[in-house]
Amino acid sequence: MTDQFKGAMHAIERRRRTYSLQAGPGTGKSTLLRYLTGNTKRNMVVAAPTGIAALNVSGPDYPFVFSVAPRVIEPKDVKRVQSQKRKLNGKAGSLGH
């Protein structure tokens, strides 16, 4: 287990926060999540952005968790929310690059 892996485990085990685990392919995200869910007493939800990713972590995908119906997103539906990022930054942790 690498020092980064241990650090992530420690942070998730000790802190009562929401985390978004983000990293490139083949970096051990699914391995970390499987290990964590199999070796913790904490209650947690592990969700993934796509169905395939959800299968890899034995969890649901985001649309299922957040009750979002699939639909086509039109350019007019996309709005810039950069100003909201600062407000959200203190409410969720991020592990990754």
N, C-alpha and C positions, 0 to 999 in steps of 0.2 A: 504494500500500500504506500503510495507516494505521500510526501508531505502535503501537497495540495489536496489530495484525496482526504487525508486525515483532517486538514483544516476545514474542509467543506463539511465533513461529518460532524466535527465539533460544533461548528456554527449552527448547523441545522438541529442538532440534538439539544443545544443549550439555550437557543434563542427562540422566543415565541414570535415568529415573523412569517411572512409569505416570501417564498423564494422563486425566482425564475432562473433555471439552470440553462445557460446558453454557451455553446461551444461548437466547434466544427465537427465534421464527421470523423468517427473513429477516435474520439478523445476520451471515451469512457463515461459519457452521460448516463446511458442505460445501465451500465455496470454499477455506477454509483447509486442510482435509484433502486435497483434490485437489491443491492447490499443493504442500503439504508432501510428499505421497507421490511426486509427480512431480519434486521438486527436492531430494531428500535421498539420501545414501548409507547412511543408517541403516536397519536392518531394523525393521519395525514391523507391527503388526496394527491395522487400523482396523475397528472393529465398531460396530454401531448397535443401538438398542433394538428397532426394528421392521423388518419386511421392506422397507417403503417407504423408510425412512431408509437402510437398507443399500444399496438400489439407488442412492440419491443419492450415496453415497460409494464405490460399487463394492467393497463389502466384505460380509462376512457379518453376520447379526444375532446378538445375545447368546445366544439359545438354541443356535444352531449352535456358536458358539465355546466355550461352557461346557458343552456336551452336556446341556442342560436340556430335558427333554421337556415339551411344552405340557400344562397341566392347569388345572383350575378351582381357584382358591385359596379355601378356606373361611375364614370369620372365625376359627375356632379355630386355623387354621394361622399366623395373623399374630401375631408376637410383637414386643414392643418391644425394640429393640437400641440404644437411644441410648447406653448405657454403652460399647458396642463402638466407637462413632464416634471417641472419643478415641484408642483404640489404633490404628485404621486411619489416622488423620489424618496421621501422619508417614510412611506407606508409599506414599501416592499423592498426586500433585499434582492440582490442579483449576484449570482455566482457565475463566473465565466469571463469572457474577454470583452 
